[in-house]
Amino acid sequence: MNRLQKQKKTHYLRKTVIGLFVVILLIMGGFYIYTLDYYRADVEVEKLIEQEPERIQTDGSLTIVYPEGKSDNKIGLVFYPGGKVEAIAYLPLLFQLSEQGITCVLTEMPFNLAVFDTKAADKVYQAYPEIDQWFLAGHSLGGAMASSYVEKNADKLEGLILLGAYPINDADISTLAIYGTEDVQLDLTKLESTANQLEIWGGNHAYFGNYGEQEGDGIASISREEQQSIAVKTIIAFIEKEME
């Protein structure tokens, strides 16, 4: 190879490397912009946080909702939020569960996407060793990632709770699936093997959380409060049954 050929090859390689670098930067920039567009918690969530500073506390990426002392039954629930939804949007739902004696731990996910921390539950057990009976729950993408987690960690949990989500494996764990009749985003065929199901008449995909309406969702014929109340009662019944 003569000198001219070597120069051409070096020039070609340099252009290729620069081109790849530019493509990577564009992809990273596009992803960053994508993550900035997410559903924010509504004003009711902020009010709840202000009203219950002793019961709702934050520890790094975890937000803990404590039961009142006398009602604490020493059972914990870890919650994975839905994709591109601000985690605290689920505090109203979790606060209702805490009223029934459940210690709820909400996990804030990187970029608001549970796919980047499917093992988030592991740090919860370590932080709260006094609780040795745990359930894992998740909404939408968070439910799918919760299902992914239990495939190799079912022995750490008493049950799995899916809200507007379906299991993505055949893990040997008791599973409850709750969804609304107006949830047009959920593929119901993927729930056929899930024995414990509740269909909330008039409910939709978004109303398990407090973050407004969701693009592409069905129109609910019941209130957000009613959907969450039904979900809470069903979850508590499921937990009580599994703890018998």
C-alpha positions in Angstrom: 0.0 0.0 0.0 1.6 3.3 -1.1 1.5 6.6 0.9 -1.5 8.0 -1.0 -3.6 4.9 -0.4 -2.7 5.0 3.4 -3.8 8.6 3.5 -7.1 7.8 1.9 -7.7 4.9 4.2 -6.9 7.1 7.3 -9.2 9.8 6.0 -12.0 7.3 5.4 -11.6 5.8 8.9 -11.6 9.3 10.5 -14.8 10.2 8.6 -16.4 6.9 9.6 -15.5 7.4 13.3 -16.8 11.0 13.3 -20.0 9.9 11.5 -20.6 7.2 14.1 -19.9 9.7 16.9 -22.5 12.2 15.5 -25.1 9.4 15.1 -24.6 8.4 18.8 -24.9 12.0 19.9 -28.1 12.4 17.9 -29.6 9.2 19.4 -28.6 10.3 22.9 -30.0 13.8 22.4 -33.3 12.3 21.0 -33.6 10.0 23.9 -33.0 12.8 26.4 -35.7 14.9 24.7 -38.0 11.9 24.8 -37.6 11.5 28.5 -38.4 15.1 29.2 -41.9 14.6 27.9 -43.7 12.7 30.7 -46.9 12.8 32.7 -46.7 14.9 35.9 -48.5 14.3 39.1 -51.6 16.5 39.6 -52.3 19.0 42.3 -54.1 16.5 44.5 -50.8 14.7 45.0 -49.0 17.9 46.2 -51.8 18.5 48.6 -51.5 15.0 50.0 -47.8 15.3 50.5 -48.3 18.6 52.4 -51.0 17.2 54.6 -49.2 14.0 55.5 -45.5 14.8 56.1 -45.1 12.2 58.8 -46.7 9.4 56.8 -45.1 10.2 53.5 -41.4 10.4 53.5 -38.6 10.3 50.9 -35.3 8.5 51.1 -33.3 8.9 47.9 -35.2 7.3 45.1 -37.7 5.8 47.4 -40.9 7.4 48.7 -42.4 5.6 51.7 -46.0 5.7 52.8 -46.3 4.5 56.4 -49.4 3.2 58.0 -50.6 4.7 61.3 -48.9 3.0 64.2 -51.8 0.9 65.5 -52.8 -0.3 62.0 -49.3 -1.4 60.9 -49.5 -5.1 60.1 -45.8 -5.4 59.1 -46.6 -6.2 55.5 -44.8 -4.2 52.7 -45.7 -3.4 49.1 -43.1 -2.2 46.5 -44.6 -0.2 43.6 -43.1 0.2 40.1 -44.7 3.3 38.4 -45.9 3.3 34.8 -43.7 4.4 31.9 -43.1 8.1 31.6 -45.2 8.9 34.6 -43.9 10.9 37.6 -43.6 8.3 40.4 -45.4 10.4 43.0 -48.6 10.3 40.9 -49.4 7.0 42.6 -49.2 8.3 46.1 -53.0 8.7 46.5 -53.5 5.0 45.6 -50.7 3.9 47.9 -51.9 6.1 50.8 -55.2 4.3 50.7 -53.4 1.0 50.9 -51.4 2.3 53.9 -54.7 3.1 55.6 -55.2 -0.6 55.7 -51.9 -1.3 57.4 -49.6 -1.8 54.4 -46.2 -0.1 54.3 -45.9 1.1 50.7 -42.6 1.9 49.0 -42.7 3.8 45.7 -39.6 3.4 43.5 -38.6 6.4 41.4 -37.2 5.0 38.1 -34.4 6.4 36.0 -35.9 8.6 33.2 -39.3 7.5 34.6 -38.9 4.1 32.8 -38.8 1.0 34.9 -36.8 -0.9 32.3 -33.7 0.9 33.6 -34.1 -0.5 37.1 -36.0 -3.7 37.2 -34.3 -4.8 40.4 -35.4 -1.7 42.3 -37.2 -3.9 44.8 -33.9 -5.3 46.1 -32.8 -2.1 47.7 -36.2 -1.8 49.4 -35.8 -5.1 51.3 -32.3 -4.0 52.5 -33.7 -0.6 53.7 -36.6 -2.2 55.7 -35.4 -5.5 57.2 -38.1 -5.3 59.8 -40.6 -6.2 57.2 -40.2 -9.8 55.9 -43.4 -10.2 53.9 -43.5 -8.3 50.7 -45.7 -7.9 47.7 -44.7 -6.3 44.4 -47.0 -4.2 42.3 -46.8 -2.1 39.2 -48.8 -0.1 36.7 -48.5 -0.5 32.9 -44.8 -0.7 32.0 -44.0 -0.8 35.7 -46.2 -3.9 36.0 -44.4 -5.6 33.1 -41.0 -4.9 34.7 -42.3 -6.1 38.1 -43.3 -9.3 36.3 -39.8 -9.5 34.8 -38.3 -9.2 38.3 -40.3 -12.0 39.9 -39.1 -14.5 37.3 -35.9 -15.0 39.4 -37.0 -13.5 42.7 -40.4 -15.1 43.4 -39.0 -16.5 46.7 -38.7 -13.0 48.1 -42.3 -12.1 47.6 -45.8 -13.2 48.6 -47.5 -12.1 45.5 -47.5 -9.9 42.3 -50.1 -7.2 41.6 -50.6 -5.8 38.1 -52.5 -2.7 37.3 -53.3 -2.2 33.6 -50.5 -4.7 32.9 -50.0 -8.4 32.1 -47.3 -10.9 33.2 -44.4 -11.3 30.7 -43.3 -14.7 32.0 -44.7 -17.8 33.8 -43.2 -17.1 37.2 -44.5 -19.4 40.0 -46.1 -16.7 42.1 -49.7 -15.7 43.0 -50.7 -12.9 40.7 -53.6 -10.4 40.7 -54.4 -8.4 37.6 -56.7 -5.4 37.7 -57.8 -3.4 34.7 -60.6 -1.1 33.5 -63.1 -2.0 30.8 -62.1 1.2 28.9 -58.4 0.4 28.9 -57.8 0.2 25.2 -54.0 -0.1 25.6 -54.0 -3.4 27.4 -53.8 -6.7 25.4 -56.3 -8.8 27.3 -55.3 -12.0 25.5 -52.1 -11.9 27.5 -54.0 -12.2 30.7 -55.7 -15.5 29.8 -53.4 -17.5 32.1 -53.8 -15.2 35.1 -56.4 -16.7 37.4 -57.0 -13.8 39.7 -58.5 -10.9 37.7 -60.7 -7.9 38.3 -62.3 -5.9 35.5 -63.3 -2.5 36.8 -66.4 -1.5 34.9 -66.0 2.0 33.4 -62.3 2.3 34.5 -59.5 3.1 32.1 -55.7 2.8 31.9 -54.6 6.1 33.6 -56.9 6.3 36.6 -54.8 4.1 38.8 -52.6 7.2 39.1 -53.1 10.9 39.5 -51.5 12.4 36.4 -54.4 13.5 34.3 -55.6 11.9 31.1 -53.3 9.7 29.0 -52.9 9.9 25.3 -54.5 7.0 23.5 -56.5 5.9 26.6 -60.2 5.1 26.6 -62.7 7.5 28.3 -63.6 6.4 31.8 -67.2 6.5 32.9 -66.3 6.4 36.6 -64.2 8.8 38.6 -60.5 8.4 39.3 -61.3 8.1 43.0 -63.8 5.3 42.4 -61.4 3.3 40.3 -58.7 3.6 42.9 -61.1 2.7 45.7 -62.1 -0.5 43.9 -58.5 -1.3 43.2 -57.5 -0.8 46.8 -60.3 -3.1 48.2 -59.3 -5.8 45.7 -55.6 -5.6 46.5 -56.3 -5.8 50.2 -58.5 -8.8 49.8 -55.8 -10.5 47.7 -53.1 -9.7 50.3 -55.3 -11.0 53.1 -55.9 -14.2 51.2 -52.2 -14.8 50.5 -51.3 -14.2 54.1 -53.8 -16.8 55.5 
